Amino acid sequence: MGRLFGTDGVRGLANRDVTAELALDLGVAAAHVLGSSGAFEGHRPRAVVGRDPRASGEFLSSAVSAGLASAGIEVTNLGVLPTPAVAYLTKEWAADLGVMISASHNPMPDNGIKFFARGGLKLEDDIELAIEDRLNEPWDRPVGADVGRIFTDPGFGERAYVDHLVRSIGADLSGLRIAVDCANGAASEIGPTALREAGADVVVINASPDGRNINEHCGSTHPEQLQASVVASRADLGVAFDGDADRCLAVDHTGALVDGDQIMGLLALAMKEAGTLAHNTLVVTVMSNLGLILAMRDAGIEIVQTGVGDRYVLEGMRARGYTLGGEQSGHIIMSEYSTTGDGVLTALALAARVKRTGRSLADLASVVRRLPQVLVNVPGVDKQRAPVDEGLAAAIESAERALGATGRVLLRASGTEALVRVMVEAASEEQAEEIAASLAEVVRARLAL
């Protein structure tokens, strides 16, 4: 059996893979592991639990809360809130543990369980492994006054989080019209509210969650509706969140998509000008477009690359105190204000940059000229041999020589499937496709099962 926890918590088909029984057991095991580590010494432990609007989140949040309370932890049920809000409140309210029930950008039938340690940071890998090891173990249950209580937050958390967002950016957005696609997700109330309280004129779409329509042909994974809405409403820009609002993509006034790489590039320049880009460095994953790296090099900004996943970006940022990092998908971490990717915060920061400079988002985003990028998945191969096969290494070296300084090759073994991903960036789409197809054939021949 593989690891239960992935790069972003436990995730799978709700009520099949992610069940009420599993949620309850995870709550109990998390309480035991953190209690054994001494995290609860000297006080009654407290946890906060939030969820996105998926129907399955109702029973899963109840189950994990029951598990925590049965192990003696006081639980505050936050209701529907974005993932970064749960992380923020875990830190702001000095909770010992935060739990978010969400499958982020995944389709509605999926769901997931994500834990935050004290301070709002994701659990370390060794803590997650320890929780897995202690699932379903026999234990002495507290009784009487030693059991935990479950309280419902009347909205203080939502108010505190919105105030934090608006205060963090500190910009008057009056005069800007912003179209917002809430993905029928966790930011359906908070996203528009924060932008309006900052002064923007807000046009809202896909903000009517019914438990079933989260991410359905909308949000950051399907920006087509937002692109049309921006043009139709003559908005200055548009922003699209995913189901739990930890990511944000944008649309300029012409309807063109602005991806995470472009967002990071323009925010890095803004922070460099303001003197808040720590060590003059931006942290990205290996999947970020070479165009971003070249643009930052031209601007005198250093790049640190990590593995794929926002948790690895955050680890890279914490290692030296960097203040900006993220992924092409729109997970943007501004560590001065957040311990995780925050879509609404990113939207506010983007709008503030447009307002302060008086320039269009299209103009600001043009600093990053995205190079053509082609990704080919090669299934049915022995992915374990990819890093050590000499013939494949020689083919990659030859391709990199042909690409020169204006292209690159990246081969990644999938973490969940028997396939190898071949990614090629080049000066032209034709060259990228040609080299990617050629390398894919080498992978098929060299790594055949």
VEXKOLZA-412061 format. One record per residue (C-alpha): residue number from 1; x, y, z. Coordinates in Angstrom, 2 decimals, m for minus. Example, Ala and Ser with C-alpha at 12.3 -4.5 7.8 and 13.67 -1.06 7.14 Angstrom:
pos=1 east=12.30 north=m4.50 up=7.80
pos=2 east=13.67 north=m1.06 up=7.14
//
This chain:
pos=1 east=0.00 north=0.00 up=0.00
pos=2 east=1.35 north=3.44 up=m0.92
pos=3 east=1.35 north=6.50 up=1.26
pos=4 east=m2.04 north=7.79 up=2.31
pos=5 east=m0.86 north=11.41 up=2.32
pos=6 east=0.14 north=12.95 up=m1.00
pos=7 east=1.78 north=16.31 up=m1.62
pos=8 east=m1.41 north=18.08 up=m0.51
pos=9 east=m3.01 north=15.95 up=2.17
pos=10 east=m5.27 north=12.94 up=1.71
pos=11 east=m7.37 north=13.05 up=m1.44
pos=12 east=m9.65 north=10.72 up=m3.41
pos=13 east=m13.22 north=9.85 up=m4.31
pos=14 east=m15.44 north=10.93 up=m1.44
pos=15 east=m17.29 north=8.12 up=0.38
pos=16 east=m15.15 north=5.51 up=m1.39
pos=17 east=m11.52 north=6.50 up=m0.81
pos=18 east=m12.13 north=9.35 up=1.61
pos=19 east=m14.81 north=8.10 up=3.98
pos=20 east=m16.38 north=9.33 up=7.21
pos=21 east=m14.63 north=6.46 up=9.01
pos=22 east=m11.25 north=7.53 up=7.61
pos=23 east=m11.88 north=11.18 up=8.52
pos=24 east=m12.76 north=10.22 up=12.09
pos=25 east=m9.71 north=7.96 up=12.41
pos=26 east=m7.42 north=10.64 up=10.97
pos=27 east=m8.71 north=13.12 up=13.54
pos=28 east=m7.98 north=10.70 up=16.36
pos=29 east=m4.54 north=9.73 up=15.01
pos=30 east=m3.55 north=13.39 up=14.46
pos=31 east=m4.53 north=14.19 up=18.04
pos=32 east=m2.45 north=11.28 up=19.34
pos=33 east=0.64 north=12.09 up=17.25
pos=34 east=0.67 north=15.78 up=18.12
pos=35 east=m0.10 north=15.00 up=21.75
pos=36 east=2.78 north=12.53 up=21.94
pos=37 east=5.12 north=15.14 up=20.45
pos=38 east=4.42 north=17.50 up=23.34
pos=39 east=2.53 north=20.01 up=21.21
pos=40 east=m0.35 north=20.14 up=23.73
pos=41 east=1.71 north=20.47 up=26.91
pos=42 east=0.23 north=22.72 up=29.57
pos=43 east=m3.08 north=23.57 up=27.87
pos=44 east=m6.30 north=22.16 up=26.52
pos=45 east=m5.65 north=21.61 up=22.78
pos=46 east=m7.76 north=23.51 up=20.23
pos=47 east=m8.43 north=22.89 up=16.54
pos=48 east=m10.23 north=24.75 up=13.77
pos=49 east=m11.98 north=22.89 up=10.94
pos=50 east=m13.11 north=24.39 up=7.61
pos=51 east=m14.39 north=23.03 up=4.33
pos=52 east=m15.26 north=23.94 up=0.76
pos=53 east=m18.93 north=23.68 up=m0.38
pos=54 east=m18.87 north=20.08 up=m1.67
pos=55 east=m21.79 north=18.05 up=m0.35
pos=56 east=m19.40 north=15.42 up=1.01
pos=57 east=m17.61 north=18.07 up=3.03
pos=58 east=m20.59 north=18.22 up=5.35
pos=59 east=m20.21 north=14.67 up=6.67
pos=60 east=m16.40 north=14.63 up=6.40
pos=61 east=m15.97 north=17.80 up=8.48
pos=62 east=m18.40 north=16.40 up=11.05
pos=63 east=m16.47 north=13.14 up=11.17
pos=64 east=m13.01 north=14.68 up=11.58
pos=65 east=m14.40 north=17.04 up=14.23
pos=66 east=m15.87 north=14.04 up=16.05
pos=67 east=m12.54 north=12.26 up=15.97
pos=68 east=m10.69 north=15.26 up=17.34
pos=69 east=m13.25 north=15.90 up=20.08
pos=70 east=m13.31 north=12.24 up=21.10
pos=71 east=m9.55 north=12.53 up=21.66
pos=72 east=m10.01 north=15.54 up=23.95
pos=73 east=m9.51 north=18.44 up=21.54
pos=74 east=m11.78 north=21.51 up=21.55
pos=75 east=m12.98 north=22.09 up=17.98
pos=76 east=m14.26 north=25.25 up=16.31
pos=77 east=m16.21 north=24.49 up=13.14
pos=78 east=m15.55 north=27.37 up=10.72
pos=79 east=m17.98 north=26.23 up=8.03
pos=80 east=m17.22 north=27.09 up=4.39
pos=81 east=m13.96 north=29.03 up=4.10
pos=82 east=m10.97 north=29.02 up=1.71
pos=83 east=m7.96 north=26.88 up=2.56
pos=84 east=m5.73 north=29.94 up=3.18
pos=85 east=m8.35 north=31.29 up=5.60
pos=86 east=m8.14 north=28.10 up=7.67
pos=87 east=m4.33 north=28.35 up=7.64
pos=88 east=m4.51 north=32.02 up=8.67
pos=89 east=m6.98 north=31.38 up=11.51
pos=90 east=m4.94 north=28.43 up=12.77
pos=91 east=m2.10 north=30.89 up=13.26
pos=92 east=m4.11 north=33.97 up=14.28
pos=93 east=m6.19 north=32.15 up=16.88
pos=94 east=m3.18 north=30.18 up=18.20
pos=95 east=m4.90 north=26.87 up=17.45
pos=96 east=m2.87 north=23.70 up=17.86
pos=97 east=m4.23 north=22.20 up=14.67
pos=98 east=m6.12 north=23.26 up=11.56
pos=99 east=m8.06 north=20.96 up=9.24
pos=100 east=m9.36 north=21.77 up=5.76
pos=101 east=m11.81 north=19.47 up=3.98
pos=102 east=m11.34 north=20.08 up=0.25
pos=103 east=m10.14 north=18.55 up=m3.00
pos=104 east=m9.13 north=21.98 up=m4.30
pos=105 east=m9.51 north=22.12 up=m8.11
pos=106 east=m10.61 north=18.47 up=m8.45
pos=107 east=m14.13 north=17.57 up=m9.67
pos=108 east=m17.01 north=17.62 up=m7.18
pos=109 east=m17.09 north=13.83 up=m6.45
pos=110 east=m13.58 north=14.02 up=m4.95
pos=111 east=m12.69 north=15.37 up=m1.55
pos=112 east=m9.66 north=15.57 up=0.71
pos=113 east=m8.36 north=16.21 up=4.21
pos=114 east=m5.47 north=18.59 up=4.83
pos=115 east=m3.88 north=19.34 up=8.21
pos=116 east=m2.11 north=22.48 up=9.39
pos=117 east=0.21 north=22.56 up=12.38
pos=118 east=0.35 north=25.37 up=14.92
pos=119 east=1.31 north=28.53 up=13.05
pos=120 east=m0.70 north=27.60 up=9.96
pos=121 east=1.99 north=25.53 up=8.25
pos=122 east=1.37 north=22.21 up=6.54
pos=123 east=2.45 north=19.18 up=8.53
pos=124 east=5.95 north=17.84 up=7.98
pos=125 east=6.25 north=14.57 up=6.06
pos=126 east=7.38 north=12.64 up=9.15
pos=127 east=4.32 north=13.81 up=11.11
pos=128 east=2.01 north=12.69 up=8.30
pos=129 east=3.73 north=9.29 up=8.24
pos=130 east=3.32 north=9.00 up=11.99
pos=131 east=m0.41 north=9.76 up=11.65
pos=132 east=m0.73 north=7.00 up=9.04
pos=133 east=1.08 north=4.57 up=11.33
pos=134 east=m1.28 north=5.27 up=14.21
pos=135 east=m4.57 north=4.86 up=12.35
pos=136 east=m6.95 north=2.42 up=14.08
pos=137 east=m4.61 north=1.80 up=17.01
pos=138 east=m6.14 north=0.81 up=20.39
pos=139 east=m6.31 north=3.75 up=22.81
pos=140 east=m7.66 north=4.84 up=26.17
pos=141 east=m10.56 north=7.16 up=25.48
pos=142 east=m11.11 north=10.22 up=27.68
pos=143 east=m14.45 north=10.39 up=29.49
pos=144 east=m16.54 north=12.94 up=31.30
pos=145 east=m15.16 north=16.48 up=31.26
pos=146 east=m12.02 north=15.30 up=29.43
pos=147 east=m13.75 north=14.88 up=26.07
pos=148 east=m13.55 north=17.78 up=23.64
pos=149 east=m16.39 north=20.11 up=22.70
pos=150 east=m17.42 north=21.22 up=19.19
pos=151 east=m18.36 north=24.86 up=18.70
pos=152 east=m19.69 north=26.64 up=15.61
pos=153 east=m18.03 north=29.92 up=14.65
pos=154 east=m20.73 north=32.57 up=14.08
pos=155 east=m18.68 north=34.34 up=11.40
pos=156 east=m15.82 north=35.87 up=13.39
pos=157 east=m13.31 north=33.86 up=11.35
pos=158 east=m14.60 north=35.08 up=8.00
pos=159 east=m14.59 north=38.68 up=9.21
pos=160 east=m11.06 north=38.40 up=10.60
pos=161 east=m9.77 north=36.90 up=7.37
pos=162 east=m11.34 north=39.56 up=5.11
pos=163 east=m9.94 north=42.31 up=7.34
pos=164 east=m6.51 north=40.66 up=7.13
pos=165 east=m6.63 north=40.51 up=3.32
pos=166 east=m7.66 north=44.13 up=2.85
pos=167 east=m5.20 north=45.36 up=5.47
pos=168 east=m2.33 north=43.35 up=3.96
pos=169 east=m2.59 north=44.95 up=0.53
pos=170 east=m3.37 north=48.43 up=1.83
pos=171 east=m4.47 north=49.76 up=m1.56
pos=172 east=m7.51 north=51.72 up=m2.68
pos=173 east=m8.87 north=49.89 up=m5.72
pos=174 east=m11.56 north=52.45 up=m6.50
pos=175 east=m11.89 north=53.07 up=m10.22
pos=176 east=m11.06 north=49.46 up=m11.13
pos=177 east=m13.68 north=47.07 up=m12.44
pos=178 east=m12.75 north=43.47 up=m11.69
pos=179 east=m14.57 north=40.37 up=m12.90
pos=180 east=m14.37 north=37.47 up=m10.44
pos=181 east=m14.99 north=33.78 up=m11.14
pos=182 east=m15.45 north=32.09 up=m7.77
pos=183 east=m15.66 north=28.52 up=m9.17
pos=184 east=m18.83 north=28.01 up=m7.06
pos=185 east=m16.31 north=27.33 up=m4.34
pos=186 east=m15.10 north=28.41 up=m0.93
pos=187 east=m14.40 north=32.04 up=m1.94
pos=188 east=m17.87 north=32.70 up=m3.33
pos=189 east=m18.59 north=35.15 up=m0.50
pos=190 east=m15.12 north=36.16 up=0.67
pos=191 east=m13.54 north=36.87 up=m2.74
pos=192 east=m16.01 north=39.50 up=m3.94
pos=193 east=m16.35 north=40.95 up=m0.42
pos=194 east=m12.61 north=41.54 up=m0.01
pos=195 east=m12.30 north=43.19 up=m3.43
pos=196 east=m15.32 north=45.40 up=m2.81
pos=197 east=m14.08 north=46.44 up=0.63
pos=198 east=m10.80 north=47.43 up=m1.04
pos=199 east=m12.83 north=49.76 up=m3.27
pos=200 east=m13.19 north=47.83 up=m6.53
pos=201 east=m16.31 north=47.60 up=m8.70
pos=202 east=m16.83 north=43.83 up=m8.82
pos=203 east=m18.59 north=41.71 up=m11.45
pos=204 east=m19.22 north=38.23 up=m10.04
pos=205 east=m19.80 north=34.93 up=m11.83
pos=206 east=m20.06 north=31.35 up=m10.54
pos=207 east=m20.65 north=32.29 up=m6.92
pos=208 east=m23.75 north=30.17 up=m6.20
pos=209 east=m22.44 north=26.94 up=m4.69
pos=210 east=m25.04 north=24.23 up=m4.24
pos=211 east=m22.80 north=21.41 up=m3.04
pos=212 east=m22.56 north=19.89 up=m6.53
pos=213 east=m21.37 north=22.59 up=m8.94
pos=214 east=m17.91 north=23.37 up=m7.53
pos=215 east=m15.30 north=23.72 up=m10.33
pos=216 east=m17.90 north=22.67 up=m12.91
pos=217 east=m16.76 north=24.27 up=m16.18
pos=218 east=m15.63 north=27.33 up=m14.24
pos=219 east=m12.88 north=28.77 up=m12.08
pos=220 east=m9.14 north=28.64 up=m12.64
pos=221 east=m9.25 north=25.29 up=m14.47
pos=222 east=m11.91 north=26.53 up=m16.93
pos=223 east=m11.36 north=30.29 up=m17.42
pos=224 east=m13.39 north=30.60 up=m20.62
pos=225 east=m16.45 north=32.10 up=m18.88
pos=226 east=m14.27 north=34.65 up=m17.12
pos=227 east=m12.55 north=35.63 up=m20.36
pos=228 east=m15.93 north=36.31 up=m21.96
pos=229 east=m17.19 north=38.15 up=m18.87
pos=230 east=m14.18 north=40.49 up=m18.74
pos=231 east=m14.71 north=41.56 up=m22.33
pos=232 east=m18.49 north=41.83 up=m22.03
pos=233 east=m18.37 north=43.90 up=m18.83
pos=234 east=m15.42 north=46.00 up=m20.01
pos=235 east=m13.55 north=45.10 up=m16.85
pos=236 east=m9.97 north=46.18 up=m16.28
pos=237 east=m9.06 north=42.62 up=m15.36
pos=238 east=m10.52 north=39.35 up=m14.19
pos=239 east=m9.46 north=36.80 up=m11.57
pos=240 east=m10.41 north=33.13 up=m11.28
pos=241 east=m10.15 north=31.05 up=m8.12
pos=242 east=m10.30 north=27.28 up=m7.74
pos=243 east=m12.60 north=25.38 up=m5.40
pos=244 east=m10.73 north=26.13 up=m2.18
pos=245 east=m9.28 north=29.47 up=m3.40
pos=246 east=m5.64 north=28.68 up=m2.79
pos=247 east=m4.84 north=29.54 up=m6.40
pos=248 east=m5.63 north=32.40 up=m8.75
pos=249 east=m5.27 north=32.91 up=m12.47
pos=250 east=m6.05 north=36.21 up=m14.18
pos=251 east=m7.43 north=37.63 up=m17.42
pos=252 east=m6.41 north=40.97 up=m18.91
pos=253 east=m8.83 north=43.51 up=m20.41
pos=254 east=m8.58 north=41.89 up=m23.85
pos=255 east=m9.68 north=38.49 up=m22.49
pos=256 east=m6.19 north=36.97 up=m22.66
pos=257 east=m5.21 north=34.55 up=m19.90
pos=258 east=m2.46 north=35.59 up=m17.45
pos=259 east=m0.99 north=32.47 up=m15.84
pos=260 east=0.85 north=31.91 up=m12.58
pos=261 east=4.28 north=32.49 up=m14.12
pos=262 east=3.26 north=35.89 up=m15.43
pos=263 east=1.62 north=36.77 up=m12.11
pos=264 east=4.78 north=35.83 up=m10.21
pos=265 east=6.92 north=37.81 up=m12.63
pos=266 east=5.00 north=41.05 up=m12.29
pos=267 east=4.65 north=40.68 up=m8.50
pos=268 east=8.38 north=39.97 up=m8.18
pos=269 east=9.16 north=43.20 up=m10.02
pos=270 east=6.71 north=45.10 up=m7.80
pos=271 east=8.24 north=43.68 up=m4.64
pos=272 east=11.76 north=44.37 up=m5.86
pos=273 east=10.83 north=48.01 up=m6.41
pos=274 east=9.29 north=48.15 up=m2.93
pos=275 east=12.31 north=46.48 up=m1.33
pos=276 east=10.22 north=43.56 up=m0.02
pos=277 east=11.55 north=40.78 up=m2.27
pos=278 east=13.78 north=39.03 up=0.24
pos=279 east=17.28 north=38.26 up=m1.07
pos=280 east=16.07 north=39.50 up=m4.45
pos=281 east=14.84 north=35.95 up=m5.13
pos=282 east=11.72 north=34.28 up=m6.52
pos=283 east=11.02 north=30.60 up=m5.72
pos=284 east=9.35 north=28.53 up=m8.49
pos=285 east=8.97 north=24.87 up=m9.42
pos=286 east=10.79 north=23.08 up=m12.23
pos=287 east=7.59 north=23.38 up=m14.30
pos=288 east=7.70 north=27.17 up=m14.52
pos=289 east=8.16 north=28.41 up=m18.07
pos=290 east=11.69 north=29.28 up=m19.15
pos=291 east=10.30 north=32.64 up=m20.25
pos=292 east=9.79 north=33.56 up=m16.57
pos=293 east=13.33 north=32.55 up=m15.67
pos=294 east=14.82 north=34.58 up=m18.55
pos=295 east=12.67 north=37.61 up=m17.69
pos=296 east=13.73 north=37.52 up=m14.05
pos=297 east=17.38 north=37.13 up=m15.03
pos=298 east=17.09 north=40.24 up=m17.20
pos=299 east=15.54 north=42.11 up=m14.25
pos=300 east=18.33 north=41.08 up=m11.89
pos=301 east=16.13 north=38.71 up=m9.86
pos=302 east=17.48 north=35.33 up=m8.76
pos=303 east=15.46 north=32.14 up=m9.24
pos=304 east=15.35 north=29.12 up=m6.90
pos=305 east=13.62 north=26.03 up=m8.35
pos=306 east=11.94 north=23.27 up=m6.33
pos=307 east=10.00 north=20.09 up=m6.98
pos=308 east=6.38 north=20.29 up=m8.13
pos=309 east=3.90 north=21.13 up=m5.36
pos=310 east=3.23 north=24.24 up=m3.34
pos=311 east=4.48 north=22.54 up=m0.16
pos=312 east=7.93 north=22.25 up=m1.74
pos=313 east=7.81 north=25.87 up=m2.82
pos=314 east=7.02 north=26.85 up=0.76
pos=315 east=9.82 north=24.67 up=2.10
pos=316 east=12.22 north=26.38 up=m0.31
pos=317 east=10.98 north=29.78 up=0.80
pos=318 east=11.30 north=29.00 up=4.50
pos=319 east=14.83 north=27.67 up=4.09
pos=320 east=16.19 north=31.21 up=3.57
pos=321 east=13.29 north=33.47 up=4.38
pos=322 east=12.21 north=34.22 up=0.79
pos=323 east=8.99 north=36.22 up=0.49
pos=324 east=7.55 north=35.25 up=m2.90
pos=325 east=7.10 north=31.93 up=m4.64
pos=326 east=4.58 north=29.82 up=m6.46
pos=327 east=3.52 north=27.64 up=m9.34
pos=328 east=2.44 north=28.12 up=m12.93
pos=329 east=m1.00 north=26.86 up=m11.90
pos=330 east=m1.59 north=29.98 up=m9.80
pos=331 east=m0.54 north=28.89 up=m6.31
pos=332 east=1.17 north=32.12 up=m5.25
pos=333 east=2.69 north=32.38 up=m1.77
pos=334 east=3.39 north=35.83 up=m0.31
pos=335 east=4.95 north=34.72 up=2.96
pos=336 east=4.73 north=38.12 up=4.64
pos=337 east=0.96 north=37.66 up=4.76
pos=338 east=0.21 north=33.96 up=4.26
pos=339 east=1.58 north=30.51 up=5.06
pos=340 east=0.11 north=28.94 up=1.93
pos=341 east=m1.08 north=29.80 up=m1.56
pos=342 east=m3.84 north=32.41 up=m1.35
pos=343 east=m5.98 north=33.18 up=m4.39
pos=344 east=m7.85 north=36.17 up=m2.98
pos=345 east=m4.64 north=37.74 up=m1.65
pos=346 east=m3.07 north=37.26 up=m5.08
pos=347 east=m6.08 north=38.91 up=m6.76
pos=348 east=m5.81 north=41.90 up=m4.45
pos=349 east=m2.06 north=42.20 up=m5.04
pos=350 east=m2.54 north=42.08 up=m8.81
pos=351 east=m5.24 north=44.73 up=m8.72
pos=352 east=m3.12 north=46.91 up=m6.45
pos=353 east=m0.23 north=46.74 up=m8.91
pos=354 east=m2.53 north=47.78 up=m11.79
pos=355 east=m3.94 north=50.67 up=m9.74
pos=356 east=m0.60 north=51.96 up=m8.45
pos=357 east=1.17 north=51.87 up=m11.81
pos=358 east=m1.74 north=53.03 up=m13.96
pos=359 east=m0.71 north=50.35 up=m16.45
pos=360 east=m2.94 north=47.61 up=m17.83
pos=361 east=m2.54 north=44.02 up=m16.68
pos=362 east=m1.69 north=43.10 up=m20.29
pos=363 east=1.22 north=45.55 up=m20.22
pos=364 east=2.44 north=44.43 up=m16.80
pos=365 east=2.23 north=40.72 up=m17.72
pos=366 east=4.16 north=41.25 up=m20.95
pos=367 east=7.40 north=41.23 up=m18.96
pos=368 east=7.19 north=37.42 up=m19.15
pos=369 east=7.25 north=36.14 up=m22.72
pos=370 east=6.11 north=32.57 up=m22.40
pos=371 east=8.10 north=30.19 up=m24.58
pos=372 east=6.12 north=27.46 up=m26.38
pos=373 east=5.81 north=24.50 up=m24.03
pos=374 east=4.85 north=20.98 up=m25.10
pos=375 east=4.07 north=18.19 up=m22.63
pos=376 east=3.83 north=14.54 up=m23.75
pos=377 east=2.81 north=11.73 up=m21.39
pos=378 east=4.39 north=8.37 up=m22.22
pos=379 east=2.42 north=5.54 up=m20.53
pos=380 east=3.24 north=1.88 up=m20.08
pos=381 east=6.96 north=2.32 up=m19.37
pos=382 east=9.29 north=1.55 up=m16.48
pos=383 east=9.47 north=5.02 up=m14.96
pos=384 east=12.02 north=3.89 up=m12.36
pos=385 east=14.69 north=3.49 up=m15.07
pos=386 east=14.23 north=7.02 up=m16.45
pos=387 east=16.92 north=8.68 up=m14.29
pos=388 east=19.59 north=6.04 up=m14.97
pos=389 east=19.13 north=4.97 up=m18.60
pos=390 east=22.26 north=6.04 up=m20.50
pos=391 east=20.64 north=6.04 up=m23.94
pos=392 east=17.86 north=8.33 up=m22.71
pos=393 east=20.40 north=10.61 up=m21.03
pos=394 east=22.31 north=10.90 up=m24.31
pos=395 east=19.10 north=11.78 up=m26.20
pos=396 east=18.26 north=14.49 up=m23.66
pos=397 east=21.77 north=15.93 up=m23.90
pos=398 east=21.51 north=16.06 up=m27.69
pos=399 east=18.11 north=17.80 up=m27.49
pos=400 east=19.42 north=20.37 up=m25.03
pos=401 east=22.33 north=21.19 up=m27.37
pos=402 east=19.86 north=21.75 up=m30.21
pos=403 east=17.71 north=24.04 up=m28.04
pos=404 east=20.58 north=26.13 up=m26.73
pos=405 east=19.85 north=28.95 up=m24.28
pos=406 east=16.30 north=29.48 up=m25.50
pos=407 east=14.88 north=26.08 up=m24.59
pos=408 east=15.03 north=23.21 up=m22.13
pos=409 east=14.00 north=19.61 up=m21.55
pos=410 east=12.41 north=18.18 up=m18.41
pos=411 east=11.60 north=14.49 up=m17.87
pos=412 east=9.53 north=13.58 up=m14.80
pos=413 east=8.31 north=10.20 up=m13.64
pos=414 east=4.65 north=10.47 up=m12.59
pos=415 east=4.08 north=10.07 up=m8.88
pos=416 east=0.78 north=8.27 up=m9.33
pos=417 east=0.82 north=6.50 up=m12.73
pos=418 east=3.13 north=4.23 up=m14.74
pos=419 east=4.19 north=6.95 up=m17.12
pos=420 east=6.94 north=9.46 up=m17.83
pos=421 east=6.20 north=13.09 up=m18.64
pos=422 east=8.32 north=14.72 up=m21.36
pos=423 east=8.25 north=18.52 up=m21.29
pos=424 east=10.06 north=20.63 up=m23.90
pos=425 east=10.27 north=24.40 up=m24.21
pos=426 east=11.69 north=26.01 up=m27.33
pos=427 east=11.80 north=29.25 up=m29.27
pos=428 east=9.04 north=27.96 up=m31.57
pos=429 east=6.05 north=25.65 up=m31.17
pos=430 east=7.25 north=23.58 up=m34.13
pos=431 east=10.66 north=22.94 up=m32.58
pos=432 east=9.14 north=22.11 up=m29.18
pos=433 east=6.71 north=19.60 up=m30.71
pos=434 east=9.40 north=17.99 up=m32.85
pos=435 east=11.85 north=17.48 up=m30.00
pos=436 east=9.14 north=16.35 up=m27.55
pos=437 east=7.88 north=13.74 up=m30.03
pos=438 east=11.41 north=12.51 up=m30.67
pos=439 east=12.21 north=12.17 up=m26.95
pos=440 east=8.89 north=10.44 up=m26.31
pos=441 east=9.85 north=7.78 up=m28.86
pos=442 east=13.21 north=7.30 up=m27.11
pos=443 east=11.40 north=6.89 up=m23.78
pos=444 east=9.05 north=4.27 up=m25.29
pos=445 east=11.93 north=2.33 up=m26.80
pos=446 east=14.38 north=2.55 up=m23.91
pos=447 east=11.97 north=2.12 up=m20.98
pos=448 east=9.56 north=m0.42 up=m22.49
pos=449 east=8.18 north=m2.89 up=m19.95
//
